[in-house]
Amino acid sequence: MKKVLLLTVMSIIFGTGLSFGQTENAFEGEVTADLTTVQKMKTQVKTKNLLAKMILKNVMKKVENSGFYTGSYTTTTISKGNKSILYTPYNNSYTIIEKNGDQLKTTTYFPYIKKGYYTNNNLTEGKKQLEEMRKGTVEKTGETMEILGYKCEVYKVKYELKTDSAGTKSTTNLHNEFAVCTDPSLPGVDEEVLPGVKGVPLKFINNTVSQTTNDMLNMDFLMYIASVTKAVKPRKVDDSEFAVPEDIKLIDADKDAKGMLKITEENMKYLKKNKLWNEKNPDEIKIYDNLNEDWEY
């Protein structure tokens, strides 16, 4: 489940936006977008083994407190060639995406606490999962909207993914909406963002709900992300803009997942202690949070 959700988020933010295409990005410059996020997690430890229960509860508590954020904020993504860097203000983080063939390196660091982490992923399997997800129901609604003076066609996509492996069952529902523009002046306009649909999504809404269960644990996860592009600014980008500052200590999150959680938790505690964490529930959004309930956009 974690892998599926991670790939979904990466696809939305970096794969279907102006900032990071499926091929090397011809666009050089920066893109500004307004984002709204809502993330929730609920867990239930089922094992009767007291030691295992104590360990699981401790781990899941750290996961639940590792920086999930509810609110709206403005992001800036700088792109050049096969690199992008995303600045996220709510947790004062920088995320660098470097793509080399089917290899994707993601580095996230937090300047306040001078720490960060990186992961390396082979995209071959991830692409297969994403293609399966994209085979869901694609509906062209007939609606249009204007964003930055560009006309966009509205599409909705629904998909349900079920897995049952090694005693772990997972059901993931995705409800997505895209406002796609085909204006030839925009970067990435020839890329396929949905099956049979080429263009640039200047606005998207992603609603993901996942429920996972096994003999040890029940876990429900909800993620809502909405984005509207506010500005597209072509400019010359220097390679130094993608460099991690020398005073940042990085760890390999693939080898130390607990260390990654510890870093994100430490950063969140720093922000809250210094009254820099401004979280509030966004108004006027619909959240799909019941797998048995049909959801309308």
N, C-alpha and C positions, 0 to 999 in steps of 0.2 A: 504493500500500500504506500509506504513512504516513498519508494522509487517512482511509482506512478504519479503521485502528487507532485514530487519534485520536478519530474519531466514536464508535467502539465504546466506548472508555473513558469518554468524556463521557456516553454513553447510560447506561452501567451506574451510574456514580457519581452523576450528576445527573438523569438522565432516568427511572430506574426505582426510585429510592429515595424515602425520605420527604422528602429535602431539596430536591428541585427537580423539579417536575412538567412535563408537556408544555404545560400552560397555566399562567397565573399562579398561584403557590402560595398557597393559602388558609391554610396553616399558618404560624404565626409563633412562633419559638422555636429550640431547638437539639436536634440529634440526635447521639447518641454511638454509634460503631460500632467494633468490633474488626476490623481488616483484616490480611490476610496477602498479601504480594505476592512473586512470583518473576518476574524478567525476565531474559532472556538474548538475546544477539545474536551471530551468527557471520557473518563476511563473507569473500569471496574475490574479489580483484581479478583479472580475466581479461585485460584489455587488454595488448597488447604495446608500446603507446606508453609509453615510460619516463616522460615528463613527466606524462601523464594518470594513469599508475599511481601515481606519487608523490603527486599531488594527491588522488586518490581514497583512497589509504591513509591520508593525513593526516586527511581529512574523516571517514572511517569510524571512525578511532581516537577522534576527538573524540566522535562519536555514541555509540560503545560505552562511553566513559568519562564520559558526561554525567549520571550520577546514577541508573542502574538499581540497584534495591535489592532485596535478599532478606531477608525478616524479617517480624515481626508488630508491630503498633503500634495505638494507639487514636486515632481521628480525631474531630473535633468539627465539625459543620456548623451554621451559624447561618443561618436563612432568614427572609425577609420579602418579601411581594409577588413581584416579578420578580427579586429578588436573593438570592444565597447566597454565603457565604464559608466555605471549607473550610480548616481548620488541619491540616497534616500534620507530625507531630513528627519523623519520621526525618530529614528535611532542613530542618526548621524553616522551612517555607514556608506562605504564605497564598495561596489562590486564590479570586479573586472572580469570580462568574459573574453577568453582567447580561444579561437577555433583554428585547429590545424588538421585538415582532412576530417576524419571521423573522431578525432580527439577534441574534447572540450575541457579546458581548465577554467575553473571558477574560483576567484580569490575574493574574499570579503574581509575588510578590515575596519576597525573602529578607532579613529584618531584620538578620542579622549582617553581611552585606556591603553592605547598603543599596542593592541593585540589584534590578531585575525587568524583566518584559516583558509585552506584551499582544498579543493577536490578535483580529481581527474575522472572523466567519464568517457567511455566509448559510446558514440552516438548510434551505432548500428542497431543495437537492441532497442534503444530508446525510440529510434525512428519507426521501428516496427510497431511498438506500442502506440505511438502517436498516430500512425496511419490507421491502426485498428480503431482508435477513438474517433478519428475523423470520418469513419464510415457510418457514423450515426446519422439520424434524420437531418438533412440539410433543407431548410425551407427559405425560399426567397419570398419575403412577405409582401412585396409590392410597395412597401413604404420607402420613402427617401428622406434624407435629412441633409442639412448644409452645415459643414464644419470648415472653418477657416476659408470660407468662400467656395469650397469644393462640394460638389454634389456626391452623396454617398447612397448606395443601395443597402437595405437592411436585410440581413440573413440571421436565422436562428438555427442552432444546432443542439440536438439532444442525443445523449449517448449513455448507455449503461454498460459497465464492465464488471463481470463477475469472475472471481478466481477461487479455486479450492485446491490448496497445495499443502502437503505435509500437515494436515489437520488444521490449517488456518483458512478460514473462509472470509472473503472480502467482497463487498458490493460497493461500487463507486458510481455515482450519478453525476453527469456533467450537463449543465444547461447553459449554453453560451449564446451571446448575441453579438454580431459584428456589423459595423457600419463601414462598408468597403467602398473605396474611391478608386476609379480607374483613370484618373487624369494623368496623362503621360509625363507631366512635369514633376511628378512625385517620385522619389526613389523607391525602388522595389515594386513598382507597379506591375511588372511582368511575372512576379512570383505567385504561386498558387497558395493561398491562405486557407482555402477550404476545397474539398474535392470538386473540381470543375469550375472553381471561382478564382480568378486572378485579380489582384489589386492590392491596395494598401488599407488596412483597417485603422481609420482615424479615431474610432471609438469601439470599445468592446466591453462586454460584461461577462464574467465567468462566475458561475455558481457550481461549486464542487462539494458533494457530500459523500463521505466514505464511512462505512461501518465494517469493522473487522472483528472477528471473534475466533478464539481457539480455547484449548483447555485451561489456559493460564489467565487470559485477559479478554475483556471486551473494550473496544475503543471506537468512539465516534468522532469524526473530524468534519468540520464545516469550514469552507473557505470561499469568501466572496471577494472578487476584485473587479472594480470598474475603472476604466481609463478613458480619458478624452484628450486628444492631442491639442495643445494650445499654441504651439509655435514650432516651425521647422526652419532652422537657421544654418544654411550651408556656410562653412568657414574652413580655413586651413587649420588642421589639428597637428600639433607636435607630438611625437612619440613619447615625450616625457610626461604627457598628461595621463598615460596609462601606467606609470611607474609607482610601485608601492614605496612610501617613504622609508628611509633607512632605519628609523627608530621603531618601526612596527615589527613585533615578534610574531611570526607565523607558525602555525602547526599544520600537519597533514591530517585533515578531518577524516579521511578514509581509514587512517590507522588509529585515530583517537577521537571517536564520536563523543565520548563523555567530555573531552577537553573542549570541543566545539560548543557543546551546550553550556559549559561553564563560562566560556568567553561571552556568549550572547547574554547569559544571565547577569554576568558581572557588568556588562555595558548597560543593560536595562536598569540595574540597581544604581549605577552611577548617575544615569539620567534622572531617575526618580528622586534620588537624594538631592540633586542640584536643581530640582523642579524644571527639568527640561523635557520631561515626558508628558505630552499633552494629548491625552486620550479622551475621546467622547464619541457617543453613538451618532453616526450620520443620520440625517433626517431623510424621510421619503425614499427608502429603498426597500425592495422586497427580497426577503431571504428565503430560499428553499431549504428547509431543514427537516423534512420528513420524507423518507424514502417511499412511503406508501401514499403520498399525496401528490396529485398532479399540480404542477406549478405553472402559472401563467406569467409571462413577462409584463 
